[in-house]
Amino acid sequence: MFQPFLPLASKATDSFANHTEAAALAVKPTGPFTSTLRTTGLPLLSGHGSEALGLCPGSIGTRRRRDPGVRDLREAEVPTLQPSLPPHRVQAAVTDAPRGRGGYVVLTAKHHEGFTNWGSPVSWNWNSLDTGPHRDLVGELGQALRENNLRYGLYHSLLEWFNPLYLSDKENGFKTQNFVLKKTMPELYDLVLKYKPDLIWSDGDWEAPDSYWNSTSFLAWLYNDSPVKDTVVVNDRWCNNCSCHHGGFYNCADKYKPGTLPAHKWEMCSSIDKLSWGYRSNMHIDELMDVASIIKELVQTVSFGGNYLLNVGPTKEGVIVPIFQERLLALGRWLGTNGEAIYESKPWRVQMENSTDTIWYTSKGAVVYAIFLTWPQNSVLQLSVPIPSPATQVTMLGFAGTLQWQQRLGEGLLVTLPYAPPSPERSQPGWAVRLEGVQ
């Protein structure tokens, strides 16, 4: 059970444990339809199985934490916004997302510049209804997602780089709370009451303690009295010492890789554009993750029991550009064949082969999956960890029939893979074998 920092949320429930059916896809946009799409590989909404692949529309431009050179952000960005974001663009963002069984999307409702993608009552003339597209993007995307049976998450930045109230509180050493009481907390309550999200992805927490943000009071209300109290899931970015310590699931840091199996549910947050979380018109192909790299991160994350949140930045018009579509569709095709080893899976007793980082394990009940990222020499897969028995059966996802195997000298087994001459199928980035009757 997640207790939010102080013992205030007496009825807080472990939403991860209650949602074993959830989460194969997530999306999260930011800013004036500032957007990033994130694709994940483990259950963000489940405490038990790896079943979440997430997509997240986020932020136009780069995602910066501290950059005094962007003080003219409002004047620079607003004129570039399109007055109309066609509804089919919202639907396209959902359609382009890799599909799993169940799913979630995390939209950036507000990023650090303070622009809200809905008509926030405390963000006058700096929201998507008053400025730019003149649309309730949070509401429209939420409707499209739920029509497609996808769970809806909302990213929200606690801080705002340029808000005078925040800057004044900061100058006062966070002893005053004018910004929290008049701006950021009213927005969080408004988002929950108006849109009833399944997930709240908090950020912008790192400069101040929970006593400044009123995090404990909000989370106590969220878990005890809010309309989503029995279903909502939250991350760990609620104050300057919360990450990796308090939260429904842990982010710990962007692109976090634990290296060992964590005891707490966690998420690896990555981005196809290696240099930015938002759309860059000047990006180069060598600055983007290729499909093999994405699948490798996904498989490693799932093996360690985490969610994989993959970020894609749509343009200011809400378009997912073709190179990002290609990556997402390729990932979707791979999951179409190998998703059985990903969705609803759990970490096995061993996460990877000792001698290589190209073979990873997941499990589902008594079944073990060995996911190998490179095709072995002579088409013989060497597995040293599983202990076979006379009842052992081996099959390969995407191929009919059983595979021949023999006991390996020492421990493990040797699996003879289907003969595959050089072809596009042979060069795909990763395959999975299903092992039954092994320990």
Helices and strands as residue ranges (DSSP letters): H 15-18, E 28-29, E 35-36, E 53-57, E 59-60, G 68-70, H 73-77, G 78-80, H 87-95, E 104-110, H 137-147, E 151-157, H 164-171, H 178-179, I 180-184, H 185-195, E 199-203, H 210-213, H 215-224, E 233-234, E 266-271, E 278-279, G 285-287, H 291-303, E 306-312, H 322-338, G 339-341, E 359-364, E 367-372, G 377-379, E 380-383, E 393-396, E 405-407, E 413-416, E 431-436
